[in-house]
Amino acid sequence: MRKQTSRILVLASFLLVLLLIGAFIIYQIAENKPPAEEIKRARENITLAKVNNASKYAKDLVDRSVVLYDSAMFCWEQENQKFFLFRKYNHIEYLANESIKLSMAASQKATSNANHLKSELKKELNELNKRITNYKSKFDIIPQEKLWKQFNKGKLRYEEARAAYDNEQLLESKKKLSEAKAMIDHSHSEAAKSLSEYFKNYPEWKRIANAAVQTSRTNNNYAIVVDKFSRECLLYYKGNVIDKYQVELGKNWMGGKNHSGDMSTPEGSYKVTDRKERGRTKYYKALLINYPNEEDKRNYKDKMKNGQIARNKSIGGLIEIHGSGGQGADWTDGCIALSNKEMDRLYAKASVGTPIIIVGSLTPLDSLFK
């Protein structure tokens, strides 16, 4: 009887141990489930973050999120190589959850950064557009091909930046806008410098123009003053302006004339040396002026001596105030062109010996762009 009781106790103990082992195994399996759901969420959140352009606008966060996800996958693979009772998934779950947090933060930051960048770009694009418009209104008159090439290149880059902005390519827009700004700023700086240098001659322009007006007042005669910058030809009589005409100049009008073929309209004090009508000029009517005068000849010799003018360039001549103008652009080889109707009015008053003063401007530079 005792032996039978002992056997039952041993069997019961054995069964109890088996039950406990089974319960432990079940507990271990239940407690150490692979974090498949967390891994799935981490992967989906990273994908969503990239869709939200986090790789562009929150790169640090999304990169760290990807590193955590990759670490979780690596650790999972390592755990799966162990006997199932010894597998531990806690650290993998932690890595996956941290990856989820960072990818969510990346999406939020990317959206915020993109909205902020879009707002800033819109403001900067509008400001640069105003600068471009201002540049054209302020410096459109400057006949410097190199400057305009640079400006037009900057304007094209601005248009590319605007197109990228409209297509939500914000970083590309920012890059193009930065390049456009640099080009426009450089053009603006060089144009301002060029004008400032040119207007150093303003005191002399004002002096010779005032002298001609005073002579007209004293001698009760006519005087012609050409303001190149304003594109005006003023006819004075007895010291008063009695008529005005719009003019067109040489393509490279800014500055005095140096030699033949430079397409520049001369500056200085001249006079009418001949009156030409049809048959003697191809430009309807013309008033020939005494270019080159003595000062022009001295300047030409000095610049030739200093190597500023090539040896094969002559000083030029045959500069006229003539008709056939009204074309809306500077097109002459150095002459001053009026419309035929206005040429008739000027021609009727001018005679051989009438003073012609050609200046860069009658208005100082700081007053031109107020």
NUGU-739243 format. One line per 3 residues: number of its first residue (from 1); their letters; for each residue x, y, z of C-alpha. Coordinates in pm, 1 decimal. Layout:
N
NUM = A = X/Y/Z ~ ...
***
This chain:
370
1 = MRK = 0.0/0.0/0.0 ~ 280.9/237.2/94.1 ~ 463.8/155.4/-230.6
4 = QTS = 153.8/232.1/-432.8 ~ 106.8/558.9/-248.5 ~ 471.9/652.0/-313.1
7 = RIL = 435.5/580.6/-682.3 ~ 127.6/796.8/-701.6 ~ 308.8/1080.9/-527.0
10 = VLA = 608.2/1051.2/-759.3 ~ 380.8/1042.7/-1063.3 ~ 185.1/1338.0/-934.3
13 = SFL = 505.5/1530.9/-869.0 ~ 631.4/1447.2/-1219.0 ~ 305.5/1558.9/-1373.8
16 = LVL = 315.0/1877.3/-1168.3 ~ 668.0/1951.1/-1289.5 ~ 559.7/1887.3/-1647.0
19 = LLI = 264.0/2115.4/-1594.6 ~ 486.2/2386.0/-1451.3 ~ 733.8/2348.5/-1738.2
22 = GAF = 448.7/2366.8/-1988.9 ~ 307.5/2670.7/-1816.4 ~ 652.1/2832.8/-1820.1
25 = IIY = 693.1/2757.3/-2188.5 ~ 348.3/2895.6/-2267.4 ~ 427.0/3204.6/-2057.5
28 = QIA = 759.6/3253.4/-2232.9 ~ 599.7/3221.0/-2574.1 ~ 321.1/3461.9/-2474.9
31 = ENK = 559.8/3714.0/-2323.9 ~ 822.8/3697.7/-2598.7 ~ 610.3/3742.9/-2908.3
34 = PPA = 807.1/3902.8/-3195.2 ~ 708.8/4274.1/-3224.8 ~ 574.1/4221.3/-3576.6
37 = EEI = 309.5/4491.8/-3540.5 ~ 562.8/4748.6/-3418.1 ~ 802.9/4660.1/-3698.8
40 = KRA = 521.5/4697.7/-3951.5 ~ 424.5/5039.4/-3809.9 ~ 786.6/5153.2/-3810.4
43 = REN = 822.8/5058.0/-4176.7 ~ 494.3/5226.2/-4273.0 ~ 579.5/5544.1/-4081.6
46 = ITL = 918.9/5570.2/-4248.6 ~ 749.1/5534.3/-4587.8 ~ 495.7/5802.0/-4492.8
49 = AKV = 771.8/6034.8/-4372.6 ~ 951.2/5999.8/-4705.5 ~ 625.4/6066.9/-4891.3
52 = NNA = 603.2/6385.5/-4683.6 ~ 950.5/6478.5/-4812.1 ~ 1119.5/6421.1/-4477.1
55 = SKY = 1432.5/6316.7/-4667.0 ~ 1449.5/6678.6/-4786.0 ~ 1306.7/6881.5/-4499.7
58 = AKD = 1381.3/6665.0/-4189.4 ~ 1667.7/6447.9/-4309.6 ~ 1834.8/6408.2/-3969.2
61 = LVD = 1519.2/6267.0/-3807.4 ~ 1422.5/6031.5/-4087.9 ~ 1780.8/5904.5/-4117.3
64 = RSV = 1790.0/5822.9/-3744.7 ~ 1450.9/5654.5/-3773.9 ~ 1581.8/5434.0/-4056.4
67 = VLY = 1891.1/5342.8/-3852.4 ~ 1670.6/5234.4/-3560.1 ~ 1446.9/5030.8/-3790.2
70 = DSA = 1746.3/4859.2/-3951.4 ~ 1888.7/4782.3/-3605.1 ~ 1555.6/4631.1/-3498.8
73 = MFC = 1550.6/4408.8/-3807.7 ~ 1909.3/4301.1/-3748.7 ~ 1842.2/4213.8/-3383.0
76 = WEQ = 1528.5/4025.0/-3479.8 ~ 1728.2/3814.6/-3722.7 ~ 1985.5/3747.7/-3449.6
79 = ENQ = 1717.5/3642.2/-3197.7 ~ 1553.3/3409.9/-3449.3 ~ 1875.2/3212.4/-3468.0
82 = KFF = 1848.1/3125.0/-3096.4 ~ 1643.7/2843.7/-2937.1 ~ 1293.7/2981.0/-2903.3
85 = LFR = 1294.6/2967.3/-2522.7 ~ 1597.8/3194.3/-2509.3 ~ 1474.0/3457.7/-2752.0
88 = KYN = 1428.0/3811.0/-2617.3 ~ 1232.7/4068.4/-2818.2 ~ 1211.8/4352.8/-2567.7
91 = HIE = 1502.0/4544.6/-2717.8 ~ 1365.7/4495.0/-3069.7 ~ 1029.4/4634.0/-2964.6
94 = YLA = 1203.9/4932.7/-2805.2 ~ 1400.7/5001.9/-3124.7 ~ 1086.5/4974.7/-3339.1
97 = NES = 890.1/5211.0/-3113.0 ~ 1174.6/5465.4/-3112.0 ~ 1185.6/5444.3/-3490.8
100 = IKL = 810.3/5512.6/-3500.4 ~ 848.8/5819.4/-3277.0 ~ 1127.1/5964.6/-3489.5
103 = SMA = 954.2/5900.0/-3822.9 ~ 636.5/6064.9/-3694.8 ~ 840.5/6361.1/-3574.6
106 = ASQ = 1014.4/6369.6/-3914.7 ~ 678.1/6391.2/-4094.2 ~ 563.4/6675.4/-3871.3
109 = KAT = 892.6/6862.8/-3900.4 ~ 903.5/6813.0/-4278.7 ~ 553.1/6954.3/-4318.5
112 = SNA = 635.4/7247.7/-4091.5 ~ 969.6/7318.0/-4260.0 ~ 820.9/7287.6/-4607.5
115 = NHL = 538.5/7529.1/-4521.7 ~ 785.4/7775.4/-4368.8 ~ 1019.7/7746.5/-4667.3
118 = KSE = 729.3/7790.8/-4907.8 ~ 619.2/8104.3/-4726.0 ~ 973.1/8247.3/-4725.0
121 = LKK = 1029.9/8159.3/-5090.0 ~ 706.1/8328.9/-5193.0 ~ 816.1/8645.3/-5015.0
124 = ELN = 1167.9/8632.9/-5163.0 ~ 1040.4/8559.5/-5514.3 ~ 807.9/8860.2/-5496.5
127 = ELN = 1086.1/9083.1/-5362.6 ~ 1325.6/8975.7/-5637.7 ~ 1056.7/9031.6/-5899.0
130 = KRI = 1023.9/9389.6/-5771.8 ~ 1401.7/9431.1/-5794.2 ~ 1399.3/9303.2/-6151.6
133 = TNY = 1123.3/9549.7/-6243.7 ~ 1308.9/9828.7/-6064.4 ~ 1633.8/9738.8/-6240.0
136 = KSK = 1469.8/9752.0/-6580.8 ~ 1306.0/10088.1/-6511.7 ~ 1624.5/10231.6/-6361.7
139 = FDI = 1895.2/10089.0/-6584.1 ~ 1709.2/10003.0/-6903.8 ~ 1876.9/10299.1/-7068.1
142 = IPQ = 2233.7/10174.9/-7005.1 ~ 2382.4/10043.7/-7331.9 ~ 2619.4/9784.6/-7185.1
145 = EKL = 2570.9/9445.9/-7345.9 ~ 2776.6/9257.7/-7086.0 ~ 2562.6/9391.7/-6800.6
148 = WKQ = 2240.7/9305.0/-6979.3 ~ 2358.0/8953.2/-7052.4 ~ 2425.1/8902.7/-6682.2
151 = FNK = 2090.7/9058.3/-6588.9 ~ 1895.8/8847.9/-6840.0 ~ 2071.7/8535.5/-6715.1
154 = GKL = 1964.0/8624.9/-6361.9 ~ 1607.8/8693.3/-6479.8 ~ 1598.1/8352.5/-6651.3
157 = RYE = 1721.3/8186.5/-6330.0 ~ 1445.7/8371.6/-6141.5 ~ 1185.0/8233.5/-6382.5
160 = EAR = 1326.3/7882.8/-6327.0 ~ 1300.4/7938.4/-5949.9 ~ 939.6/8050.2/-5989.7
163 = AAY = 856.0/7742.8/-6200.4 ~ 1017.8/7510.2/-5944.1 ~ 817.9/7681.6/-5668.5
166 = DNE = 492.2/7633.8/-5859.8 ~ 577.7/7263.3/-5898.4 ~ 645.7/7227.8/-5522.2
169 = QLL = 1018.1/7169.9/-5586.1 ~ 1103.0/7403.0/-5301.1 ~ 1468.8/7316.0/-5249.2
172 = ESK = 1534.8/7345.7/-5622.6 ~ 1350.6/7676.9/-5618.4 ~ 1563.8/7796.3/-5326.9
175 = KKL = 1883.4/7704.9/-5513.6 ~ 1773.4/7877.6/-5834.8 ~ 1655.8/8181.8/-5641.2
178 = SEA = 1991.9/8214.8/-5467.2 ~ 2169.1/8205.1/-5804.2 ~ 1924.3/8458.5/-5949.9
181 = KAM = 1978.3/8696.0/-5657.3 ~ 2355.2/8683.7/-5698.8 ~ 2331.4/8764.0/-6070.7
184 = IDH = 2074.9/9043.2/-6028.8 ~ 2269.2/9193.8/-5736.6 ~ 2590.4/9187.7/-5938.6
187 = SHS = 2418.8/9349.2/-6237.3 ~ 2266.3/9614.4/-6011.9 ~ 2600.2/9689.1/-5845.5
190 = EAA = 2789.1/9713.0/-6175.7 ~ 2518.4/9926.4/-6337.5 ~ 2514.1/10166.2/-6041.1
193 = KSL = 2893.9/10184.4/-6050.1 ~ 2890.0/10250.7/-6424.8 ~ 2636.5/10531.8/-6388.9
196 = SEY = 2823.1/10682.2/-6094.7 ~ 3144.0/10687.1/-6298.3 ~ 2967.5/10837.8/-6599.3
199 = FKN = 2805.3/11114.2/-6394.6 ~ 3139.5/11236.4/-6266.9 ~ 3124.4/11451.9/-6580.3
202 = YPE = 2801.6/11618.9/-6466.3 ~ 2963.5/11947.2/-6349.8 ~ 3124.1/11992.2/-6693.1
205 = WKR = 2797.9/11905.3/-6870.8 ~ 2614.3/12163.2/-6662.2 ~ 2883.9/12424.4/-6720.4
208 = IAN = 2885.7/12402.8/-7100.1 ~ 2504.5/12384.1/-7119.2 ~ 2464.7/12691.7/-6896.0
211 = AAV = 2727.1/12878.4/-7099.4 ~ 2535.6/12807.6/-7421.7 ~ 2206.4/12919.5/-7268.1
214 = QTS = 2367.7/13238.8/-7137.6 ~ 2516.8/13313.0/-7480.2 ~ 2173.8/13256.7/-7635.8
217 = RTN = 2025.7/13503.9/-7386.7 ~ 2301.4/13760.1/-7438.4 ~ 2309.3/13741.3/-7819.7
220 = NNY = 1936.0/13687.2/-7874.6 ~ 2000.2/13379.1/-8084.6 ~ 1925.8/13004.8/-8094.5
223 = AIV = 2112.1/12727.0/-7914.7 ~ 2053.6/12350.6/-7926.9 ~ 2116.4/12138.4/-7617.3
226 = VDK = 2096.0/11758.1/-7637.2 ~ 2038.3/11570.5/-7308.7 ~ 2142.8/11213.7/-7388.7
229 = FSR = 2011.2/11055.0/-7070.7 ~ 1660.6/11201.4/-7102.2 ~ 1664.1/11155.1/-7481.1
232 = ECL = 1568.1/11519.3/-7531.2 ~ 1684.0/11788.4/-7768.1 ~ 1604.3/12135.4/-7635.5
235 = LYY = 1585.9/12439.9/-7860.7 ~ 1664.6/12766.9/-7680.1 ~ 1598.2/13118.0/-7805.0
238 = KGN = 1708.7/13422.0/-7603.9 ~ 1793.6/13187.2/-7318.3 ~ 1451.6/13019.8/-7298.7
241 = VID = 1335.6/12677.5/-7411.8 ~ 1096.7/12722.5/-7702.0 ~ 1076.5/12364.6/-7832.6
244 = KYQ = 1160.4/12005.7/-7734.4 ~ 1223.8/11696.5/-7944.5 ~ 1266.7/11327.6/-7865.3
247 = VEL = 1594.8/11184.8/-7993.1 ~ 1757.3/10850.3/-8064.6 ~ 2132.2/10807.0/-8030.3
250 = GKN = 2421.7/10578.2/-8111.4 ~ 2390.0/10224.4/-7977.6 ~ 2679.0/10288.1/-7735.5
253 = WMG = 2577.7/10642.7/-7648.0 ~ 2699.1/10647.8/-7285.9 ~ 3030.4/10833.3/-7288.2
256 = GKN = 3202.6/11051.6/-7542.6 ~ 3293.6/10939.5/-7890.0 ~ 3648.2/10801.7/-7917.1
259 = HSG = 3684.8/10678.5/-8274.9 ~ 3497.4/10575.0/-8586.9 ~ 3285.0/10265.4/-8550.3
262 = DMS = 3239.8/10287.0/-8171.1 ~ 2867.9/10360.7/-8220.2 ~ 2889.3/10640.3/-7962.6
265 = TPE = 2735.9/10986.9/-7979.3 ~ 2993.4/11257.6/-7897.7 ~ 2971.6/11494.6/-7600.6
268 = GSY = 3089.7/11854.0/-7590.2 ~ 3038.2/12194.8/-7745.2 ~ 2977.7/12194.4/-8121.0
271 = KVT = 2809.3/12401.8/-8388.6 ~ 2619.0/12350.2/-8713.0 ~ 2857.4/12349.0/-9009.8
274 = DRK = 2612.3/12255.8/-9287.2 ~ 2239.6/12218.6/-9354.6 ~ 2147.8/11922.6/-9575.1
277 = ERG = 1821.8/11844.3/-9747.2 ~ 1714.9/11556.1/-9965.7 ~ 1974.1/11458.0/-10219.1
280 = RTK = 2258.9/11550.9/-9983.4 ~ 2167.0/11316.6/-9695.3 ~ 2001.1/10977.2/-9679.0
283 = YYK = 1821.6/11082.2/-9358.9 ~ 1550.4/11321.7/-9488.7 ~ 1717.6/11639.1/-9354.1
286 = ALL = 2034.6/11685.4/-9151.1 ~ 2241.5/11937.1/-8957.0 ~ 2610.8/11850.0/-8981.4
289 = INY = 2816.3/11931.3/-8670.1 ~ 3187.2/12000.0/-8635.4 ~ 3288.3/11667.4/-8486.6
292 = PNE = 3576.4/11618.4/-8428.1 ~ 3646.4/11956.3/-8268.2 ~ 3985.4/12049.6/-8122.9
295 = EDK = 3912.1/11887.6/-7785.9 ~ 3803.4/11563.4/-7956.8 ~ 4128.3/11559.0/-8152.7
298 = RNY = 4335.7/11604.0/-7835.9 ~ 4147.9/11324.8/-7659.4 ~ 4190.4/11098.3/-7960.1
301 = KDK = 4567.5/11157.1/-7972.7 ~ 4606.8/11100.5/-7597.8 ~ 4412.3/10774.7/-7603.6
304 = MKN = 4594.5/10654.9/-7913.5 ~ 4924.2/10728.2/-7738.7 ~ 4813.6/10542.0/-7423.0
307 = GQI = 4699.6/10240.2/-7620.6 ~ 4330.7/10295.8/-7541.4 ~ 4250.7/10319.7/-7912.8
310 = ARN = 4378.5/10072.0/-8170.2 ~ 4616.7/10211.7/-8432.2 ~ 4383.7/10114.5/-8716.9
313 = KSI = 4095.1/10325.5/-8579.7 ~ 4040.8/10674.1/-8723.8 ~ 3882.3/10954.1/-8525.3
316 = GGL = 3569.1/10944.7/-8743.8 ~ 3337.5/11222.1/-8849.9 ~ 3012.0/11301.0/-9032.0
319 = IEI = 2809.9/11336.3/-8711.8 ~ 2468.4/11491.3/-8773.7 ~ 2136.7/11572.6/-8618.2
322 = HGS = 1910.7/11415.6/-8878.8 ~ 1563.0/11285.9/-8954.8 ~ 1437.0/10928.9/-9003.5
325 = GGQ = 1410.3/10885.3/-8625.3 ~ 1110.4/10784.1/-8418.0 ~ 1211.7/10417.1/-8423.5
328 = GAD = 1185.9/10376.6/-8048.2 ~ 1543.3/10259.2/-7993.4 ~ 1903.1/10378.4/-8020.7
331 = WTD = 2019.2/10272.5/-8362.9 ~ 2253.4/10530.0/-8517.5 ~ 2629.4/10502.8/-8566.2
334 = GCI = 2670.7/10807.0/-8340.5 ~ 2433.9/11065.6/-8487.3 ~ 2126.5/11215.9/-8321.3
337 = ALS = 1800.6/11114.9/-8490.1 ~ 1463.9/11295.0/-8475.0 ~ 1134.8/11205.7/-8637.3
340 = NKE = 1090.5/11380.7/-8971.0 ~ 813.3/11602.7/-8834.9 ~ 1029.3/11722.7/-8545.4
343 = MDR = 1330.5/11754.2/-8775.0 ~ 1130.9/11997.2/-8986.3 ~ 1068.9/12218.1/-8681.3
346 = LYA = 1433.8/12215.8/-8569.7 ~ 1569.9/12256.3/-8924.0 ~ 1356.8/12569.9/-8975.4
349 = KAS = 1525.6/12742.7/-8678.2 ~ 1886.8/12622.0/-8701.7 ~ 2146.2/12778.7/-8926.4
352 = VGT = 2517.6/12740.4/-8991.4 ~ 2694.7/12846.7/-8673.1 ~ 2408.4/12758.2/-8433.4
355 = PII = 2566.6/12616.0/-8114.1 ~ 2496.6/12249.4/-8038.8 ~ 2578.6/12131.1/-7686.6
358 = IVG = 2565.9/11752.7/-7630.1 ~ 2577.2/11639.7/-7266.4 ~ 2518.8/11320.2/-7074.1
361 = SLT = 2248.1/11474.2/-6856.7 ~ 2112.3/11807.6/-6743.0 ~ 1984.9/11645.4/-6421.2
364 = PLD = 2216.8/11514.2/-6146.6 ~ 2220.1/11138.5/-6090.4 ~ 2071.7/11152.2/-5739.6
367 = SLF = 1765.1/11333.5/-5875.2 ~ 1697.9/11098.9/-6166.2 ~ 1568.2/10802.8/-5962.5
370 = K = 1378.8/10967.9/-5679.6
***
